C-alpha cells in the first residue's frame, strides 16, 4: 500500500502564529502519550505569552521554531533551543510533534532535516540533543536514520497515570 503524497510546507513560526500554535498544542496533547506534557494547561500558555516567546526565539541565533502546514493548518512543529550561557550556546535540545493523522508522511523527517540544515549553516550549533520515551520505537528509528546516536537512558524520567517511563537521550554532532 502506498500512502498518498501530502503537500505540506515547512516554515519558521512567526508572532502571528501564536493562536494557531496553541490550538495545535491542545490537539496534540490529547493524541499522544509520548510528549513531555499531557495537557496544554500544564504549559500555562496564553496568546500573549506565545507571541513573546516567538518574538524572543526570532532574535536568537541559536534557537528556531518550525511549523509544518498542510492546507493552511499546523500539522507538526519543532522547537529548538540552544544554551543561554557562553559555555553552552553551541548546544541545544529540540522537541518535535506531528498530528497523529499525519504520522508516516515524512513530516517529522522534513522538520528535523530543515533544523539540521539550519544548524549546519548558522555555524553556532555544534551539538543537537533530544530525548524520547524509550518505548517510542518509531521516533527512535527516525532519529537513528538521521544520524543521532544513543547517549544514555534516564530511568523513571516520565510518569503517566502512575506508570514510569524511561527516556533515551540521543545526540548528533554538527561539524
C-alpha positions in Angstrom: 0.0 0.0 0.0 1.4 3.4 -1.0 0.4 6.4 1.1 -1.0 9.5 -0.6 1.6 12.2 -1.1 0.9 15.2 1.1 1.6 18.7 0.1 3.0 20.3 3.2 5.2 23.4 3.8 7.9 23.7 6.5 8.4 27.3 7.6 9.6 29.3 10.6 6.9 30.3 13.0 6.1 33.9 13.4 4.4 36.0 16.0 1.0 35.8 14.2 1.1 32.0 14.5 0.7 32.1 18.3 -3.1 31.4 18.5 -2.8 28.6 15.9 0.2 27.0 17.7 -1.8 26.9 21.0 -4.7 25.3 19.2 -2.3 22.8 17.7 -0.7 22.0 21.1 -4.1 21.5 22.6 -4.9 18.9 19.9 -1.6 17.1 20.0 -1.7 16.9 23.8 -4.8 14.7 23.6 -3.4 12.4 20.8 -0.1 11.1 22.2 1.4 10.0 25.5 4.9 10.3 24.0 5.0 14.1 24.8 6.5 15.6 27.9 3.2 17.2 28.7 -0.3 15.7 29.0 -2.3 18.8 28.7 -1.6 22.2 27.3 -2.8 23.6 30.6 0.4 22.4 32.1 2.3 24.8 29.8 0.3 27.8 31.1 0.1 29.4 27.7 -1.7 32.5 26.5 -1.6 34.0 23.1 0.4 36.9 24.5 3.0 34.6 26.2 3.3 32.6 23.0 3.7 35.8 20.9 6.5 36.9 23.3 8.2 33.5 23.1 8.1 33.5 19.3 9.5 37.1 19.1 12.3 36.1 21.5 13.2 33.0 19.5 13.4 35.1 16.3 16.0 37.3 17.9 18.3 34.4 19.0 20.8 32.9 16.6 20.8 29.5 18.4 17.0 28.9 18.5 14.4 28.0 16.0 10.7 27.2 15.9 9.4 25.5 12.8 5.9 24.5 11.8 4.6 22.2 9.2 1.4 23.3 7.5 -0.9 21.3 5.3 -3.8 23.2 3.6 -3.1 26.1 6.0 -3.4 24.0 9.1 -0.5 23.3 11.5 0.2 19.6 11.4 3.6 19.5 13.0 6.1 21.6 14.9 9.7 21.5 16.0 11.2 23.8 18.7 15.0 24.0 19.1 16.6 25.9 22.0 20.3 26.5 22.3 22.1 27.2 25.5 21.8 30.6 27.1 25.3 30.8 28.5 28.6 31.3 26.6 29.7 27.7 27.5 26.5 26.1 26.3 25.5 28.4 23.4 26.7 25.8 20.9 24.4 23.0 22.0 20.7 22.6 22.4 17.7 20.3 22.5 14.7 20.1 20.4 11.1 18.8 20.8 9.0 17.7 17.9 5.4 16.6 17.3 3.1 15.7 14.4 -0.6 15.3 14.5 -1.4 11.6 14.6 -3.4 11.5 11.4 -0.2 12.8 9.6 2.2 10.2 11.0 4.1 8.3 8.4 4.0 11.0 5.7 7.6 12.3 6.3 6.6 15.5 8.1 8.8 14.7 11.2 11.7 13.9 9.0 11.3 17.1 7.0 11.1 19.2 10.1 14.3 17.6 11.5 16.1 17.9 8.2 15.3 21.6 8.0 16.6 22.1 11.5 19.8 20.2 10.7 20.4 22.3 7.5 19.9 25.5 9.6 22.2 24.3 12.3 25.0 23.5 9.8 24.6 26.8 8.0 24.4 29.1 11.1 27.9 28.0 12.3 27.0 28.2 16.0 25.3 24.9 16.8 27.8 22.1 17.2 25.7 19.5 19.1 22.0 18.7 19.0 20.4 16.7 21.8 17.0 15.1 22.2 15.1 12.7 24.5 12.5 10.3 23.6 10.4 7.8 25.6 12.3 4.5 25.4 9.2 2.7 24.0 8.7 5.2 21.2 10.3 2.9 18.6 9.1 5.0 15.6 10.7 8.1 16.8 13.9 6.4 17.8 14.2 4.7 14.4 13.7 8.1 12.7 16.4 9.8 14.9 18.9 7.0 14.2 18.2 7.2 10.5 19.2 10.9 10.6 22.5 10.1 12.4 21.6 10.6 16.0 23.3 8.2 18.4 22.2 6.8 21.7 24.0 8.5 24.6 22.1 7.3 27.6 19.0 6.4 29.5 17.3 8.3 32.2 15.2 5.9 34.3 11.7 6.9 35.5 12.0 10.2 33.6 8.3 10.4 32.9 5.2 9.3 35.0 1.9 8.9 33.2 -1.1 7.5 35.1 1.1 6.2 37.9 3.4 4.3 35.4 7.0 5.3 35.0 8.8 5.5 31.6 12.5 5.8 30.8 13.8 8.3 28.4 16.5 7.6 25.8 18.9 10.5 25.3 20.4 10.9 21.8 22.7 13.4 20.2 24.2 14.5 16.9 27.5 16.3 16.4 27.4 19.1 13.9 30.6 19.7 12.0 
